[in-house]
């Protein structure tokens, strides 16, 4: 049975959508995830990454994860009463060799 292989509190149904756009030196990736089930946070998870590649060997990235919770400053309910870390921002430089 499927329920024997799933940890308690794991979302049983997930709706996921993503979009990606590349234009010359710029790239945008975004996705949205909604966990459907008992005791799940009903706010969708929205993640974005914007990158710029000024030269072949360097890629600059700026990203946001769980955007709604990041800007509201609230925690994400994993399953009552547990709250997980939510909302992060990052900047990175990737050296490609």
C-alpha positions as CSV (number, residue, x, y, z in Angstrom):
1,X,0.0,0.0,0.0
2,X,1.2,3.5,-0.8
3,X,0.5,4.9,2.7
4,X,3.1,2.5,4.1
5,X,5.9,4.2,2.1
6,X,5.0,7.8,2.9
7,X,6.1,9.5,6.1
8,X,3.4,10.9,8.3
9,X,2.8,14.6,7.5
10,X,4.1,14.3,4.0
11,X,1.8,16.1,1.5
12,X,-0.2,13.5,-0.3
13,X,-1.0,15.8,-3.3
14,X,1.2,18.5,-4.8
15,X,0.4,20.8,-7.7
16,X,3.6,22.2,-9.4
17,X,4.1,24.6,-12.3
18,X,7.2,26.2,-13.6
19,X,8.4,28.7,-16.3
20,X,11.8,29.4,-17.7
21,X,12.8,32.1,-20.1
22,X,16.3,32.7,-21.7
23,X,17.1,35.8,-23.7
24,X,20.7,36.3,-24.6
25,X,22.7,36.9,-21.4
26,X,19.7,36.9,-19.1
27,X,17.8,33.9,-17.7
28,X,14.6,33.7,-15.6
29,X,13.3,30.6,-13.8
30,X,10.2,30.5,-11.6
31,X,8.0,27.9,-10.1
32,X,5.0,27.6,-7.9
33,X,4.1,24.7,-5.6
34,X,0.9,24.0,-3.7
35,X,0.7,21.2,-1.2
36,X,-2.8,19.9,-0.9
37,X,-3.8,17.9,2.2
38,X,-4.7,18.0,5.8
39,X,-2.9,20.5,8.1
40,X,-1.0,22.0,5.1
41,X,-0.2,25.7,4.7
42,X,-2.6,27.0,2.0
43,X,-0.2,29.7,0.8
44,X,1.6,28.5,-2.4
45,X,5.4,28.4,-2.5
46,X,6.8,30.7,-5.2
47,X,10.5,30.5,-6.1
48,X,12.4,32.7,-8.6
49,X,15.9,32.9,-9.9
50,X,17.3,35.6,-12.2
51,X,20.7,35.1,-13.7
52,X,23.1,37.2,-15.9
53,X,26.1,35.9,-17.7
54,X,28.3,38.8,-18.6
55,X,31.1,36.5,-19.9
56,X,31.3,32.8,-20.8
57,X,33.0,31.9,-17.5
58,X,30.9,33.9,-15.0
59,X,27.3,33.7,-14.1
60,X,25.6,36.1,-11.5
61,X,22.4,34.9,-9.8
62,X,19.8,36.5,-7.6
63,X,17.1,34.3,-6.2
64,X,14.1,34.3,-3.9
65,X,12.4,31.2,-2.4
66,X,9.0,31.1,-0.8
67,X,8.5,34.7,-1.8
68,X,5.1,35.3,-0.1
69,X,6.3,34.1,3.3
70,X,9.6,36.0,2.8
71,X,7.8,39.3,2.4
72,X,5.1,38.7,5.1
73,X,7.7,37.5,7.6
74,X,5.6,34.5,8.7
75,X,6.6,30.9,9.2
76,X,5.4,28.1,6.9
77,X,3.2,25.5,8.6
78,X,4.6,22.0,7.7
79,X,2.0,20.1,9.6
80,X,0.3,21.3,12.8
81,X,2.0,22.3,15.1
82,X,5.4,22.2,13.2
83,X,6.7,25.3,11.4
84,X,9.5,25.2,8.9
85,X,11.9,27.8,7.8
86,X,10.4,29.9,5.0
87,X,11.5,32.7,2.7
88,X,15.1,33.1,1.7
89,X,17.0,35.4,-0.7
90,X,20.4,34.7,-2.1
91,X,23.1,36.3,-4.4
92,X,25.7,34.1,-5.9
93,X,28.6,34.2,-8.4
94,X,29.3,31.0,-10.3
95,X,32.7,30.5,-12.0
96,X,32.3,28.1,-14.9
97,X,35.4,26.3,-16.0
